[in-house]
Amino acid sequence: MSGRGSRWLRWGWLASALSLGAVGCGGPESRAVAEVEGDAAVCQEALAAGLTIGGQAFSLTWEDDFGGALNGGQGKSYLNTTNWTKENLGVNFEQQAYTNRECANPANANNWNYCVENGKLTLLARQEPLDCVVWQTCTTSSQCNNGGTCASTGYCLNDRNKNGVYDHEECAPFSGIANAPGNDTKYTSGRISSDEKVEMRYGYLEFRARMPFAELASGVTPPSGMWPAIWLLGANSAIANGGREDSVGWPMTGEIDVMEYTQIKENKALFPENKAMGYNVLWREIPETGELAARAGGWEPNACSSWPNNGDAKCDGDVGGARATWDGKTIDYHQWHTWGFLWDENGFKIYIDTMPYNGGTPVGTFSIGDGATEFRQPMYLILNNAVGGELGCLGWGNRACSSSAQCANNAACVSGKCQETPASCINIDWAKDGSKAKLEVDYVRWFHRDAGYSQAPVAACQDGNGDGKPDNLIRNCGFNEDYTYHRSDLFFDGGAGITEVINEGGTRGYVQWVRIDNNGWQNHSVQVRQEGVPLTAGTQYKWKVDLKSSVARTVPLKVALTKDPWTTLTSFNCSVGTSWTTCSPPNFTASASGTYKFEIDLGAASGTAFNGSQVWVDNMYLGTSANACQPDCTGKTCGSDGCGGTCGACRSGTTCAAWGHCTTNGGGTTEPPPSTGTPVRLEAETGTMTGCFAEAGGDSGSKVVAFEGGDSICWSNVNISGLKTAVAHVGAPYAGGQAQLKFNNTVIGTLTLGTATGGWSSPSLKDISTTFSGSGTGTLCLAGVTHPNGWIFSVDYLDLK
C-alpha cells in the first residue's frame, strides 16, 4: 500500500505543478527537472493518469514502456507478443532481411536485432548476408547456390552468415502482406507490427525515440544509409482475422509515417538544409491527367507533404486549401525526442518535443476531407529500422551534379545526374560503428478522448425490410460509413478503368464512381463486384442496386460463385439511363451453398461504345426475406455486431466504449481489475522460437515446425490468472510427442499427442490439452521433450481457457 500511496502523491505533486504553470511533461525541460528531482518516472506516470488536450480529457488506452523507466537498469526480456509481431517482407528496395533474433534468447546473445533492456526497445541493423527464402529445388548440394545444403525436403538451405543456423530459421515470418522477402540481402535488422493486436481509431499517440548513430560525438556527420520509421497502416489490410473486413491492399489502407528519418540528409555537404526528419501521408486517389493507374482498379498512390523531395508531393483535395503542412525538420539526432500524433475525424497534427497538452504548436497538420476516407478507419503501428532502399539511398538519386563528390558516397555523376542505387549511399564502418546503427524507443502510448468520437450513420440499405435489424449480406452497401472497404471494387478480364468512392452530395452522399477506359471484349471485361457473400442452398434471396450512367445502356447483373466453375445462380439485364435507376431483379433461390459475388458487368462484347463513359453505384442489396442477420461492425473494433455477437473483445482492464473502442476502466485513473479469466490464443509463430521455425500451413495463421527435444516456443507478458486449461493445436505423423508447459520456467503441465495425425508437409492438426494452476503475468513456454523420431509435432497455436 505504501508504494501505491507514494505514487499517487507524486502524481498529485506534478498535477499541482502543472496547474501552477510549471514545466510540463513532454519536453526536454521537464526531463531535466525530473532527473534533478531524482525521479525520472514522474512525468511518465503523470501521463499514464490521463491528459487534457484542447480542454478535452483523454485516458490511456494502451501502452508499452519496454520494461519501465528509461535507463532503469532492467535486464533483457522478450518482446511482448500481446502487442507485437515480428515481420519480414521485401519492399521499397530495402537492403535488409528482418529476423526473429532477440537479445533475451541466449542463442542470439551476440547477433540479435531486437532487444528489450534498460527500459527501452532497440532495433539494431547488422552487416551480414541472409537468405530468407527457401525456393531452389535440388537433389544434391552441388546444385545449391551460395554453398547451400540440399535438405531432405528437396530444397536448398543456406547458412550465408556461417553461424551454424539455417538462414530461413533466423528470419521473421512473412505474413503475405505486400511483397515477399528476397534472398541475397547484405544486412539484417528488426521490424515489429501491432496488426491484429493493437488497432486504434482516432486518439493521441505518443512515443519517445532516438535515431541511429546518436552515440557519435556531437557535430560528427553520421554515415548514410539508415532509414528508421515509426508509422501507421490501415487495419483493413490483408490479414483476415479480428471480425473486420481485412482484404484491402496498399495504398487503399492509408499510411501515415509519423516519424520518418533518412540519415543521408544529415550530410550537410549533400543537403545543406539538413532536414532529415519528416512525416508522409499516403492514400489512393483518382489518377490525374497523364498519370497511369498504379494497379488494377485504377488506384494511384498519393503522397502529401513537402518532405522529403522539396515539395513534389501531391496534396490535391477538397479541403479548401493545403491538405498538409510540413517542411521537414532538423533536430539533434544525438538526443531523445518525443513525438505526438493527435487524430480525429477531421485530420491529425504532429508534434515534436512540445506536446499538445502543454499548449505546443504542431509541426505538421493534415486535413482528411472527402477523398481520404482511409484515415477514418482503425490503424496499427509499425516500428522498423531499414537499411538503404528508396529513401535510405535511392530516393535521393537523380539529383543534379557536376562531379561524384556531389553524390551520396561518391556515386557516379553521369550526364549531370547522380546515379545512386538502393545501396550506394551506405557507407557505415560496421566494425567501428555497427553497434550504433539502431533505432531506440523508450515507450509508445495511445490515449482516447473520454467524450468519444462520432460515427457516420449506417446506410438505410443495411436494413432492407425496415424492421430495424441489418439484413443486407453486403457490407457498407451505401458507401457512406466511416469504413470504405474497397474490397475487389473493380476487376478486369481484358478491360481497364478506375473507381473511387466520391461524395455526390444531396440525399445520396457517398457513392461508388467507375470510369471505363477500355470496355474490353465481353460484358464481364469490366466488373464491379462485392465478394465474400455466403448463401445457403434452398434459401430465397432478393437483390437490387441503384445505378446511373453517363450514357444510356443495358447493364448485366449476376450472382455467381467467386471461384471456378464460376457458377451463376441468377442474372438480370437492367436498362440504366443518365439519372438514377433502381434495378430490382426477381427473387432467386440458391441451388447450392457457397461463397458468391454480386457482379455488375460494365464491359462490352464488341466496339468501343462505352470507352470513357462513367457509371455510379449506390444502395447494393442482397438478403433474404427471412431477415438473415449480417454482422455490422462498421466503425467499430469492439462491441455488439448487431447479430448477437461482437466485433471484437476488449482485453482485461478495458471496456468497450459506445463509439466502438476499448478504453480503460474508470477513465484511466484507477488500477485495472484483476483478470477474470478471459480466454487467450497464442499463435505459435508469434512466440520467440528456439531451435524451431515458422512456416505457412496452420489452421490459424502459420505453424511452427522442426520442434524437437530442447526446443522452445515462448510468449512474454502472458496473464494466466483465472485460466485453468491449455489446449495446443498440433500434428505429427507419429504418436507420443510431448511438450512441457512452463510458466516463468516452472513446469505447470504436460501436453501429449496420443495418436498420429498425418505427414509433416500437411498434417491434420488436432487439439491436445493439459490442466494447470497458477496466476500472474510472466513468460509462458512450450518446451519440447526428446522424442526418438526427432521432431515432436508441428504447433499451430496454444489456447488458454
Buried (B, 14 or more C-beta within 10 A) or exposed (E): EEEEEEBEEBBEBBEEBBEEEEBBBBBBBBBEBBEEEEBBBBBBBBBBBBBEBEEEBBBBBBBBBBBBBBEEEBEBBBBBBBBBBBBBBBBBBBBBBBBBBBBBBEBBEEBBBBBBBBBBBBBBBBBBBBBBBBEBEBEEEEEBEBEBBBBEEEBBBBBBBEBEBBBBBBBBBBBEBBEBBBBBBBBBBBBBBBBBBBBBBBBBBBBBBBBBBBEBEEEEBBBBBBBBBBBBBBBBBBBEEBBBBBBBBBBBBBBBBBBBBBBBBBBEEBBEEBBBBBBBBBBBBBBEEEEEBBEBBBBBBBBBBBBBEEEEBBBEBEBEEBBBBBBBBEBEBBEBBBBBBBBBBEBBBBBBBBBBBBEBEBBBBBBBBEBBBBBBBBBBBBBBBBBBBBBBBBBBBEBEBEEBEBBBBBBBBEEEBBBBBBBBBBBBEBEEBBEBBBBBBBBBBBBBBBEBBEBBEBBEBBBBBEEEBBBBBBBBBBBBBBBBBBBBBBBBBEBBBBBBBBBBEEEBBBBBBBBBBBBBBBBBBBBBBBBBBEBEEEBEBBBBBBBBBBEEBEBBBBBBBBEEEEEEBBBBBBEBEEEBBEBBBEEBEBEEEBEBBBBBBBBBEEEEEBBBBBBBBBBBBBBBEEBBBBBBBBBBBBBBBBBEEBBBBBBBBBEBBEBBBBBBBEBBBEEEEEBEBBEBBBBBBBBBBBBBBBBEBBEBBBBBBBBBBEBBBBBBBBBBBBBEEBBBBBBBBBBBBBBBBBBBEEEBBBBBBEEBBBEBEEBEBBEBBBEBEBEEBBBBBBBBBEBEEEBBBBBBBBBBB
